[in-house]
Every structure is written in C-alpha cells, then in structure tokens.
Amino acid sequence: MGHDFGPGRQSILVAEDEFYIAAELSDALVAAGIEVLGPFPDEAAAIAQLASRRPDAAIVDLNLGGSGPSYELARALRGEQIPFLFFTGYSQEVIPPDLNAIERIEKPARVESLVAAVSDLIDTSAPEDPF
C-alpha cells in the first residue's frame, strides 16, 4: 500500500517513548519515503527539534516519559501551525477542549493506519498548487 507524498521528501516528527512502537513506526514511515525526525522519547527534546527544523507534520504520544498526559508539545505544534495527530492509549475525554478537534488514533493501531493518517494530514495542509 503506497502513499504519494508529493514532490520532495516530507518530514514527520515522531514523539513516542515506547521503544518498539517508535522503531516500528519510524521504519514504516521511512519505507513510505518519509524522513523521520526523532523519534523523541520526551517533550523537551521534541520541542527543541522544532526550533532547529520544522517538520511537515507530527505524530504525538500524550504520555511521554510515563508521568501522565502532557500537552506542551501539542500546543507548540499548533502554535507553529504544524499539522499533527495524537497516537495514544488515552481516551478522548482526557484531551482538553482546546485540542479536542485533533485526530486521535488509539493504541494499539497498525502502523499502516498511522502512515495513511499522516499522509492525509500532509495532503490537507499542503497549499494548493496554483498551476
């Protein structure tokens, strides 16, 4: 199942602290022709990445480092107008109202589903070609 990510290589920031999930997801994204920034196991490292290189989109786990859900990275991405989705075991009720409209893919999920969802994120956020 191939996804067309358009001209140029797209970059996706991956924030996921579970090693095996992060590795499997990163491998699937690379196989789809996407450059992976990360994976980052904590919010601070992921936010620092935003200062040096802007990704085209992001996949964000809500529980980075095992201390419960945190929304700092999500709000930083939204502030930079970088499209992202949540990949989490938390239910929709845990997500605060200001982030409630963000797509949430519940763990466990097939990595192919995440690659397809990221493809849709990039497609819908890309500016229309005027030609």
N, CA and C atoms as a LAMMPS dump frame, in Angstrom:
ITEM: TIMESTEP
0
ITEM: NUMBER OF ATOMS
393
ITEM: BOX BOUNDS ff ff ff
-5.0000000000000000e+02 5.0000000000000000e+02
-5.0000000000000000e+02 5.0000000000000000e+02
-5.0000000000000000e+02 5.0000000000000000e+02
ITEM: ATOMS id mol type element x y z
1 1 1 N 0.852 -1.165 0
2 1 2 C 0 0 0
3 1 3 C 0.896 1.226 0
4 2 1 N 0.979 1.904 -1.122
5 2 2 C 1.854 3.058 -1.227
6 2 3 C 1.095 4.355 -1.02
7 3 1 N 1.778 5.325 -0.516
8 3 2 C 1.201 6.655 -0.342
9 3 3 C 2.069 7.625 -1.11
10 4 1 N 1.425 8.532 -1.826
11 4 2 C 2.168 9.511 -2.606
12 4 3 C 2.332 10.76 -1.754
13 5 1 N 3.551 11.03 -1.36
14 5 2 C 3.804 12.194 -0.528
15 5 3 C 4.25 13.389 -1.344
16 6 1 N 4.02 13.349 -2.659
17 6 2 C 4.279 14.503 -3.496
18 6 3 C 5.75 14.746 -3.723
19 7 1 N 6.069 15.855 -4.387
20 7 2 C 7.467 16.143 -4.699
21 7 3 C 8.26 16.475 -3.443
22 8 1 N 9.507 16.053 -3.419
23 8 2 C 10.339 16.324 -2.246
24 8 3 C 9.998 15.371 -1.121
25 9 1 N 10.93 15.167 -0.262
26 9 2 C 10.731 14.234 0.845
27 9 3 C 10.095 14.964 2.015
28 10 1 N 9.006 14.449 2.505
29 10 2 C 8.309 15.033 3.65
30 10 3 C 8.989 14.58 4.94
31 11 1 N 8.926 15.426 5.962
32 11 2 C 9.496 15.054 7.262
33 11 3 C 8.398 15.021 8.313
34 12 1 N 8.463 13.98 9.141
35 12 2 C 7.49 13.791 10.201
36 12 3 C 8.227 13.715 11.53
37 13 1 N 7.823 14.537 12.48
38 13 2 C 8.355 14.456 13.827
39 13 3 C 7.574 13.366 14.555
40 14 1 N 8.307 12.434 15.159
41 14 2 C 7.678 11.353 15.922
42 14 3 C 8.056 11.521 17.387
43 15 1 N 7.039 11.678 18.244
44 15 2 C 7.24 11.769 19.689
45 15 3 C 6.572 10.555 20.316
46 16 1 N 7.393 9.577 20.676
47 16 2 C 6.895 8.298 21.216
48 16 3 C 7.964 7.726 22.128
49 17 1 N 7.598 7.409 23.378
50 17 2 C 8.598 6.934 24.33
51 17 3 C 8.705 5.421 24.434
52 18 1 N 7.779 4.689 23.825
53 18 2 C 7.881 3.227 23.851
54 18 3 C 8.768 2.791 22.692
55 19 1 N 9.94 2.262 23.013
56 19 2 C 10.985 1.999 22.03
57 19 3 C 10.492 1.185 20.841
58 20 1 N 9.826 0.074 21.086
59 20 2 C 9.432 -0.802 19.98
60 20 3 C 8.382 -0.164 19.087
61 21 1 N 7.45 0.563 19.686
62 21 2 C 6.452 1.271 18.885
63 21 3 C 7.14 2.355 18.052
64 22 1 N 8.036 3.107 18.674
65 22 2 C 8.753 4.174 17.969
66 22 3 C 9.561 3.609 16.807
67 23 1 N 10.242 2.48 17.037
68 23 2 C 11.065 1.869 15.982
69 23 3 C 10.201 1.357 14.835
70 24 1 N 9.111 0.676 15.156
71 24 2 C 8.232 0.136 14.111
72 24 3 C 7.596 1.269 13.3
73 25 1 N 7.15 2.292 13.983
74 25 2 C 6.537 3.434 13.314
75 25 3 C 7.556 4.154 12.433
76 26 1 N 8.747 4.386 12.953
77 26 2 C 9.798 5.057 12.178
78 26 3 C 10.147 4.248 10.931
79 27 1 N 10.286 2.931 11.083
80 27 2 C 10.599 2.07 9.938
81 27 3 C 9.513 2.155 8.873
82 28 1 N 8.253 2.154 9.296
83 28 2 C 7.142 2.217 8.335
84 28 3 C 7.119 3.56 7.599
85 29 1 N 7.405 4.637 8.313
86 29 2 C 7.427 5.961 7.682
87 29 3 C 8.576 6.064 6.681
88 30 1 N 9.747 5.583 7.066
89 30 2 C 10.899 5.603 6.162
90 30 3 C 10.611 4.759 4.918
91 31 1 N 9.977 3.602 5.108
92 31 2 C 9.63 2.733 3.978
93 31 3 C 8.648 3.414 3.028
94 32 1 N 7.849 4.348 3.562
95 32 2 C 6.896 5.096 2.734
96 32 3 C 7.544 6.329 2.104
97 33 1 N 8.857 6.499 2.324
98 33 2 C 9.563 7.614 1.7
99 33 3 C 9.55 8.892 2.509
100 34 1 N 9.299 8.774 3.801
101 34 2 C 9.207 9.937 4.681
102 34 3 C 10.451 10.018 5.551
103 35 1 N 10.96 11.219 5.728
104 35 2 C 12.076 11.425 6.65
105 35 3 C 11.521 11.547 8.067
106 36 1 N 12.089 10.8 8.987
107 36 2 C 11.633 10.824 10.38
108 36 3 C 12.552 11.712 11.198
109 37 1 N 11.955 12.676 11.884
110 37 2 C 12.683 13.488 12.854
111 37 3 C 12.394 12.859 14.213
112 38 1 N 13.397 12.293 14.829
113 38 2 C 13.218 11.559 16.067
114 38 3 C 13.461 10.084 15.814
115 39 1 N 12.773 9.206 16.494
116 39 2 C 11.707 9.504 17.451
117 39 3 C 12.253 10.089 18.756
118 40 1 N 11.456 10.983 19.317
119 40 2 C 11.819 11.651 20.561
120 40 3 C 11.043 11.026 21.715
121 41 1 N 11.739 10.607 22.794
122 41 2 C 11.058 9.969 23.911
123 41 3 C 10.482 10.945 24.931
124 42 1 N 10.711 12.248 24.749
125 42 2 C 10.158 13.222 25.695
126 42 3 C 9.825 14.529 24.978
127 43 1 N 8.963 15.309 25.611
128 43 2 C 8.503 16.559 25.003
129 43 3 C 9.607 17.58 24.818
130 44 1 N 10.498 17.703 25.795
131 44 2 C 11.549 18.727 25.725
132 44 3 C 12.405 18.542 24.474
133 45 1 N 12.802 17.31 24.195
134 45 2 C 13.625 17.045 23.011
135 45 3 C 12.858 17.328 21.728
136 46 1 N 11.585 16.967 21.695
137 46 2 C 10.769 17.21 20.51
138 46 3 C 10.562 18.706 20.281
139 47 1 N 10.322 19.442 21.344
140 47 2 C 10.13 20.894 21.219
141 47 3 C 11.434 21.564 20.789
142 48 1 N 12.569 21.084 21.305
143 48 2 C 13.864 21.624 20.884
144 48 3 C 14.072 21.403 19.389
145 49 1 N 13.608 20.273 18.866
146 49 2 C 13.714 19.979 17.432
147 49 3 C 12.962 21.028 16.612
148 50 1 N 11.817 21.476 17.109
149 50 2 C 11.02 22.477 16.385
150 50 3 C 11.805 23.765 16.167
151 51 1 N 12.691 24.087 17.1
152 51 2 C 13.481 25.309 16.984
153 51 3 C 14.538 25.202 15.892
154 52 1 N 14.978 23.984 15.597
155 52 2 C 16.047 23.834 14.61
156 52 3 C 15.562 23.346 13.248
157 53 1 N 14.463 22.608 13.214
158 53 2 C 13.977 22.1 11.935
159 53 3 C 12.481 21.891 12.006
160 54 1 N 11.773 22.498 11.092
161 54 2 C 10.312 22.412 11.067
162 54 3 C 9.869 21.165 10.301
163 55 1 N 9.126 20.267 10.954
164 55 2 C 8.605 19.104 10.239
165 55 3 C 7.361 19.488 9.436
166 56 1 N 6.999 18.623 8.494
167 56 2 C 5.765 18.846 7.733
168 56 3 C 4.534 18.433 8.531
169 57 1 N 4.727 17.507 9.473
170 57 2 C 3.642 17.035 10.338
171 57 3 C 4.266 16.303 11.512
172 58 1 N 3.419 15.854 12.449
173 58 2 C 3.936 15.158 13.633
174 58 3 C 2.947 14.119 14.133
175 59 1 N 3.516 13.096 14.771
176 59 2 C 2.744 12.079 15.482
177 59 3 C 3.141 12.206 16.943
178 60 1 N 2.152 12.408 17.823
179 60 2 C 2.427 12.741 19.212
180 60 3 C 1.753 11.759 20.166
181 61 1 N 2.56 11.097 20.977
182 61 2 C 2.044 10.304 22.091
183 61 3 C 1.784 11.283 23.235
184 62 1 N 0.689 11.081 23.962
185 62 2 C 0.365 12 25.061
186 62 3 C 1.11 11.69 26.341
187 63 1 N 1.601 10.464 26.49
188 63 2 C 2.255 10.072 27.726
189 63 3 C 3.725 9.811 27.442
190 64 1 N 4.503 10.851 27.38
191 64 2 C 5.936 10.73 27.117
192 64 3 C 6.677 10.724 28.439
193 65 1 N 7.365 9.652 28.731
194 65 2 C 8.116 9.563 29.966
195 65 3 C 7.342 8.982 31.123
196 66 1 N 6.112 8.558 30.889
197 66 2 C 5.356 7.839 31.897
198 66 3 C 4.791 8.655 33.04
199 67 1 N 4.766 9.977 32.927
200 67 2 C 4.261 10.798 34.039
201 67 3 C 2.836 11.279 33.801
202 68 1 N 2.118 10.635 32.892
203 68 2 C 0.75 11.035 32.591
204 68 3 C 0.697 11.922 31.367
205 69 1 N -0.516 12.245 30.93
206 69 2 C -0.647 13.018 29.694
207 69 3 C -0.111 14.44 29.842
208 70 1 N 0.495 14.913 28.756
209 70 2 C 1.006 16.275 28.722
210 70 3 C 0.714 16.856 27.343
211 71 1 N 0.48 18.145 27.298
212 71 2 C 0.01 18.773 26.057
213 71 3 C 0.924 19.893 25.561
214 72 1 N 2.094 20.05 26.18
215 72 2 C 3 21.137 25.808
216 72 3 C 3.443 21.025 24.348
217 73 1 N 3.841 19.825 23.917
218 73 2 C 4.264 19.626 22.535
219 73 3 C 3.116 19.886 21.569
220 74 1 N 1.951 19.38 21.89
221 74 2 C 0.785 19.584 21.018
222 74 3 C 0.494 21.072 20.839
223 75 1 N 0.565 21.813 21.918
224 75 2 C 0.292 23.257 21.827
225 75 3 C 1.4 23.99 21.077
226 76 1 N 2.641 23.532 21.221
227 76 2 C 3.745 24.135 20.465
228 76 3 C 3.564 23.882 18.961
229 77 1 N 3.173 22.657 18.6
230 77 2 C 2.931 22.34 17.186
231 77 3 C 1.787 23.19 16.634
232 78 1 N 0.716 23.292 17.403
233 78 2 C -0.421 24.096 16.948
234 78 3 C -0.021 25.556 16.783
235 79 1 N 0.788 26.057 17.717
236 79 2 C 1.252 27.441 17.627
237 79 3 C 2.096 27.693 16.385
238 80 1 N 2.821 26.669 15.949
239 80 2 C 3.644 26.761 14.731
240 80 3 C 2.857 26.384 13.474
241 81 1 N 1.587 26.055 13.648
242 81 2 C 0.705 25.641 12.554
243 81 3 C 1.256 24.411 11.816
244 82 1 N 1.785 23.472 12.596
245 82 2 C 2.27 22.2 12.055
246 82 3 C 1.182 21.167 12.319
247 83 1 N 0.652 20.53 11.277
248 83 2 C -0.405 19.536 11.493
249 83 3 C 0.141 18.33 12.258
250 84 1 N -0.697 17.77 13.122
251 84 2 C -0.279 16.615 13.904
252 84 3 C -1.49 15.795 14.302
253 85 1 N -1.206 14.588 14.777
254 85 2 C -2.246 13.742 15.328
255 85 3 C -1.737 13.12 16.612
256 86 1 N -2.684 12.721 17.459
257 86 2 C -2.336 12.031 18.693
258 86 3 C -2.338 10.529 18.432
259 87 1 N -1.326 9.837 18.94
260 87 2 C -1.251 8.383 18.911
261 87 3 C -1.117 7.967 20.364
262 88 1 N -2.224 7.513 20.951
263 88 2 C -2.252 7.375 22.397
264 88 3 C -3.195 6.275 22.861
265 89 1 N -2.956 5.816 24.049
266 89 2 C -3.874 4.887 24.693
267 89 3 C -4.937 5.61 25.507
268 90 1 N -4.799 6.923 25.652
269 90 2 C -5.779 7.703 26.411
270 90 3 C -7.06 7.898 25.614
271 91 1 N -8.17 7.967 26.338
272 91 2 C -9.465 8.189 25.696
273 91 3 C -9.628 9.668 25.336
274 92 1 N -10.605 9.944 24.507
275 92 2 C -10.888 11.312 24.048
276 92 3 C -11.17 12.242 25.226
277 93 1 N -11.755 11.718 26.304
278 93 2 C -12.14 12.552 27.449
279 93 3 C -10.942 13.202 28.136
280 94 1 N -9.755 12.624 27.992
281 94 2 C -8.556 13.149 28.643
282 94 3 C -7.997 14.373 27.905
283 95 1 N -8.378 14.512 26.654
284 95 2 C -7.841 15.599 25.831
285 95 3 C -8.589 16.895 26.153
286 96 1 N -7.855 17.978 26.447
287 96 2 C -8.516 19.231 26.813
288 96 3 C -9.293 19.833 25.641
289 97 1 N -10.296 20.657 25.957
290 97 2 C -11.162 21.212 24.925
291 97 3 C -10.417 21.921 23.793
292 98 1 N -9.323 22.623 24.103
293 98 2 C -8.626 23.367 23.047
294 98 3 C -7.923 22.451 22.047
295 99 1 N -7.776 21.162 22.389
296 99 2 C -7.116 20.207 21.484
297 99 3 C -8.066 19.082 21.058
298 100 1 N -9.332 19.246 21.38
299 100 2 C -10.315 18.191 21.146
300 100 3 C -10.536 17.862 19.672
301 101 1 N -10.277 18.801 18.781
302 101 2 C -10.513 18.575 17.358
303 101 3 C -9.363 17.829 16.678
304 102 1 N -8.259 17.631 17.387
305 102 2 C -7.102 16.941 16.807
306 102 3 C -7.431 15.455 16.649
307 103 1 N -7.1 14.904 15.49
308 103 2 C -7.344 13.486 15.258
309 103 3 C -6.589 12.657 16.292
310 104 1 N -7.261 11.616 16.802
311 104 2 C -6.673 10.729 17.801
312 104 3 C -6.749 9.304 17.287
313 105 1 N -5.584 8.655 17.18
314 105 2 C -5.529 7.248 16.813
315 105 3 C -5.177 6.487 18.076
316 106 1 N -6.028 5.544 18.419
317 106 2 C -5.868 4.84 19.687
318 106 3 C -4.926 3.651 19.56
319 107 1 N -4.034 3.54 20.555
320 107 2 C -3.144 2.381 20.628
321 107 3 C -3.944 1.191 21.133
322 108 1 N -3.669 -0.007 20.692
323 108 2 C -2.717 -0.309 19.617
324 108 3 C -3.362 -0.063 18.26
325 109 1 N -2.56 0.309 17.3
326 109 2 C -3.049 0.532 15.93
327 109 3 C -1.987 0.03 14.973
328 110 1 N -2.405 -0.347 13.805
329 110 2 C -1.454 -0.792 12.79
330 110 3 C -0.66 0.413 12.29
331 111 1 N 0.645 0.219 12.079
332 111 2 C 1.468 1.336 11.614
333 111 3 C 1 1.822 10.251
334 112 1 N 0.432 0.932 9.451
335 112 2 C -0.092 1.353 8.136
336 112 3 C -1.2 2.389 8.3
337 113 1 N -1.998 2.246 9.353
338 113 2 C -3.053 3.228 9.628
339 113 3 C -2.456 4.592 9.957
340 114 1 N -1.365 4.586 10.708
341 114 2 C -0.705 5.845 11.056
342 114 3 C -0.073 6.494 9.834
343 115 1 N 0.564 5.698 8.977
344 115 2 C 1.177 6.24 7.762
345 115 3 C 0.084 6.858 6.883
346 116 1 N -1.043 6.179 6.758
347 116 2 C -2.147 6.713 5.956
348 116 3 C -2.691 8.01 6.566
349 117 1 N -2.828 8.042 7.888
350 117 2 C -3.346 9.245 8.557
351 117 3 C -2.39 10.421 8.394
352 118 1 N -1.089 10.155 8.482
353 118 2 C -0.094 11.218 8.292
354 118 3 C -0.126 11.707 6.849
355 119 1 N -0.3 10.792 5.909
356 119 2 C -0.412 11.17 4.503
357 119 3 C -1.59 12.13 4.313
358 120 1 N -2.712 11.811 4.95
359 120 2 C -3.889 12.681 4.864
360 120 3 C -3.619 14.037 5.502
361 121 1 N -2.911 14.044 6.633
362 121 2 C -2.565 15.309 7.3
363 121 3 C -1.76 16.212 6.367
364 122 1 N -0.755 15.623 5.731
365 122 2 C 0.109 16.401 4.842
366 122 3 C -0.669 16.88 3.623
367 123 1 N -1.482 16.002 3.061
368 123 2 C -2.268 16.362 1.872
369 123 3 C -3.222 17.506 2.154
370 124 1 N -3.881 17.493 3.324
371 124 2 C -4.867 18.526 3.617
372 124 3 C -4.23 19.832 4.059
373 125 1 N -2.965 19.782 4.498
374 125 2 C -2.331 21.017 4.963
375 125 3 C -1.464 21.675 3.89
376 126 1 N -1.186 20.924 2.822
377 126 2 C -0.331 21.466 1.769
378 126 3 C -1.073 22.559 1.003
379 127 1 N -0.377 23.645 0.677
380 127 2 C -1.041 24.693 -0.104
381 127 3 C -1.355 24.172 -1.507
382 128 1 N -2.442 24.668 -2.054
383 128 2 C -2.832 24.256 -3.4
384 128 3 C -1.818 24.766 -4.41
385 129 1 N -1.514 23.947 -5.394
386 129 2 C -0.6 24.336 -6.47
387 129 3 C -1.346 25.287 -7.396
388 130 1 N -0.86 26.516 -7.568
389 130 2 C -1.594 27.491 -8.38
390 130 3 C -1.52 27.196 -9.875
391 131 1 N -0.718 26.238 -10.297
392 131 2 C -0.547 25.979 -11.731
393 131 3 C -1.351 24.812 -12.205
